[in-house]
Amino acid sequence: MKIDAKITKTFPTGNVKAIADVTLDDSVAIHGVKLIDSKNGTFISMPSNRWQDKDGNFKHDDIVHPTNADTRSALFHAVQDAFNAHVQTAGAAQTDIAM
């Protein structure tokens, strides 16, 4: 499976490091995949609906999600690689400006 990830937004503070758009096999687009850094490591969070149950508790249901560990891993690495490339490019741009 061909996975392309594009970082659409980054966050300098907080647990959410970035938001990405992902395209699968040039056929399906997934918008709003979050790259999150937690005490247990970095992971991706898929787009989800937030709703409130009858007891007032907030729940989340994924809109789209991988159905196996290999696909989840491939998605994670594509988003993480795109983030790392984005950070390097942004760092190089800041260095060019400073010179």
Short mmCIF file of the C-alpha atoms (twelve columns), coordinates in Angstrom:
data_MODEL
# 
_entry.id   MODEL 
# 
loop_
_atom_site.group_PDB 
_atom_site.id 
_atom_site.type_symbol 
_atom_site.label_atom_id 
_atom_site.label_alt_id 
_atom_site.label_comp_id 
_atom_site.label_asym_id 
_atom_site.label_seq_id 
_atom_site.Cartn_x 
_atom_site.Cartn_y 
_atom_site.Cartn_z 
_atom_site.pdbx_PDB_model_num 
ATOM 1  C CA . MET A 1  0.000   0.000  0.000  1 
ATOM 2  C CA . LYS A 2  1.299   3.440  -0.930 1 
ATOM 3  C CA . ILE A 3  0.840   5.948  1.924  1 
ATOM 4  C CA . ASP A 4  1.516   9.664  1.488  1 
ATOM 5  C CA . ALA A 5  1.306   11.982 4.486  1 
ATOM 6  C CA . LYS A 6  1.336   15.767 4.470  1 
ATOM 7  C CA . ILE A 7  1.636   17.817 7.657  1 
ATOM 8  C CA . THR A 8  -1.040  20.525 7.676  1 
ATOM 9  C CA . LYS A 9  -0.426  22.020 11.122 1 
ATOM 10 C CA . THR A 10 2.137   21.765 13.908 1 
ATOM 11 C CA . PHE A 11 1.942   22.746 17.555 1 
ATOM 12 C CA . PRO A 12 4.960   24.077 19.490 1 
ATOM 13 C CA . THR A 13 3.473   23.094 22.868 1 
ATOM 14 C CA . GLY A 14 1.154   20.428 24.215 1 
ATOM 15 C CA . ASN A 15 0.772   16.727 23.494 1 
ATOM 16 C CA . VAL A 16 -0.439  17.097 19.908 1 
ATOM 17 C CA . LYS A 17 2.677   17.531 17.764 1 
ATOM 18 C CA . ALA A 18 0.994   17.774 14.365 1 
ATOM 19 C CA . ILE A 19 -2.080  17.212 12.230 1 
ATOM 20 C CA . ALA A 20 -1.691  15.432 8.902  1 
ATOM 21 C CA . ASP A 21 -3.643  14.522 5.805  1 
ATOM 22 C CA . VAL A 22 -2.954  10.992 4.569  1 
ATOM 23 C CA . THR A 23 -3.612  9.556  1.110  1 
ATOM 24 C CA . LEU A 24 -3.803  5.806  0.556  1 
ATOM 25 C CA . ASP A 25 -2.861  4.422  -2.880 1 
ATOM 26 C CA . ASP A 26 -3.711  7.779  -4.493 1 
ATOM 27 C CA . SER A 27 -7.354  6.777  -3.932 1 
ATOM 28 C CA . VAL A 28 -8.545  7.549  -0.398 1 
ATOM 29 C CA . ALA A 29 -7.822  10.684 1.655  1 
ATOM 30 C CA . ILE A 30 -7.965  10.832 5.440  1 
ATOM 31 C CA . HIS A 31 -7.929  14.335 6.910  1 
ATOM 32 C CA . GLY A 32 -7.126  15.200 10.512 1 
ATOM 33 C CA . VAL A 33 -4.775  12.420 11.624 1 
ATOM 34 C CA . LYS A 34 -3.073  13.641 14.813 1 
ATOM 35 C CA . LEU A 35 0.477   12.828 15.853 1 
ATOM 36 C CA . ILE A 36 0.455   12.749 19.653 1 
ATOM 37 C CA . ASP A 37 3.328   12.535 22.108 1 
ATOM 38 C CA . SER A 38 2.387   10.938 25.441 1 
ATOM 39 C CA . LYS A 39 4.225   9.562  28.446 1 
ATOM 40 C CA . ASN A 40 3.899   6.111  26.846 1 
ATOM 41 C CA . GLY A 41 5.381   7.238  23.521 1 
ATOM 42 C CA . THR A 42 4.282   8.799  20.262 1 
ATOM 43 C CA . PHE A 43 1.179   7.532  18.453 1 
ATOM 44 C CA . ILE A 44 -1.399  8.581  15.866 1 
ATOM 45 C CA . SER A 45 -5.021  9.373  16.591 1 
ATOM 46 C CA . MET A 46 -7.467  8.856  13.767 1 
ATOM 47 C CA . PRO A 47 -10.309 11.318 13.053 1 
ATOM 48 C CA . SER A 48 -13.252 10.710 15.372 1 
ATOM 49 C CA . ASN A 49 -16.724 11.854 16.301 1 
ATOM 50 C CA . ARG A 50 -17.228 13.108 19.844 1 
ATOM 51 C CA . TRP A 51 -20.590 12.495 21.465 1 
ATOM 52 C CA . GLN A 52 -22.199 12.451 24.879 1 
ATOM 53 C CA . ASP A 53 -23.929 9.389  26.286 1 
ATOM 54 C CA . LYS A 54 -27.121 9.457  28.386 1 
ATOM 55 C CA . ASP A 55 -25.036 9.765  31.589 1 
ATOM 56 C CA . GLY A 56 -23.240 12.864 30.318 1 
ATOM 57 C CA . ASN A 57 -19.945 11.102 29.600 1 
ATOM 58 C CA . PHE A 58 -18.101 12.120 26.448 1 
ATOM 59 C CA . LYS A 59 -17.246 9.296  24.047 1 
ATOM 60 C CA . HIS A 60 -15.204 9.126  20.845 1 
ATOM 61 C CA . ASP A 61 -15.804 6.873  17.855 1 
ATOM 62 C CA . ASP A 62 -13.194 6.661  15.097 1 
ATOM 63 C CA . ILE A 63 -14.545 7.723  11.728 1 
ATOM 64 C CA . VAL A 64 -11.868 5.710  9.964  1 
ATOM 65 C CA . HIS A 65 -9.285  3.364  11.428 1 
ATOM 66 C CA . PRO A 66 -6.797  0.710  10.372 1 
ATOM 67 C CA . THR A 67 -8.018  -2.848 10.758 1 
ATOM 68 C CA . ASN A 68 -4.667  -4.426 11.584 1 
ATOM 69 C CA . ALA A 69 -1.395  -3.634 13.349 1 
ATOM 70 C CA . ASP A 70 0.690   -3.587 10.157 1 
ATOM 71 C CA . THR A 71 -1.480  -0.896 8.570  1 
ATOM 72 C CA . ARG A 72 -1.528  1.154  11.792 1 
ATOM 73 C CA . SER A 73 2.271   0.932  11.939 1 
ATOM 74 C CA . ALA A 74 2.623   1.984  8.292  1 
ATOM 75 C CA . LEU A 75 0.298   4.959  8.856  1 
ATOM 76 C CA . PHE A 76 2.208   5.963  12.001 1 
ATOM 77 C CA . HIS A 77 5.583   5.817  10.258 1 
ATOM 78 C CA . ALA A 78 4.310   7.790  7.241  1 
ATOM 79 C CA . VAL A 79 2.967   10.572 9.490  1 
ATOM 80 C CA . GLN A 80 6.044   10.549 11.737 1 
ATOM 81 C CA . ASP A 81 8.385   10.681 8.721  1 
ATOM 82 C CA . ALA A 82 6.386   13.577 7.227  1 
ATOM 83 C CA . PHE A 83 6.574   15.401 10.568 1 
ATOM 84 C CA . ASN A 84 10.337  14.869 10.842 1 
ATOM 85 C CA . ALA A 85 10.831  16.138 7.274  1 
ATOM 86 C CA . HIS A 86 8.580   19.129 8.012  1 
ATOM 87 C CA . VAL A 87 10.577  19.994 11.144 1 
ATOM 88 C CA . GLN A 88 13.886  19.710 9.248  1 
ATOM 89 C CA . THR A 89 12.586  21.913 6.426  1 
ATOM 90 C CA . ALA A 90 11.254  24.482 8.888  1 
ATOM 91 C CA . GLY A 91 14.567  24.444 10.760 1 
ATOM 92 C CA . ALA A 92 16.503  24.951 7.521  1 
ATOM 93 C CA . ALA A 93 14.212  27.843 6.569  1 
ATOM 94 C CA . GLN A 94 14.783  29.491 9.963  1 
ATOM 95 C CA . THR A 95 18.551  29.062 9.555  1 
ATOM 96 C CA . ASP A 96 18.398  30.652 6.080  1 
ATOM 97 C CA . ILE A 97 16.472  33.633 7.474  1 
ATOM 98 C CA . ALA A 98 18.929  34.100 10.345 1 
ATOM 99 C CA . MET A 99 21.914  34.283 7.976  1 
# 
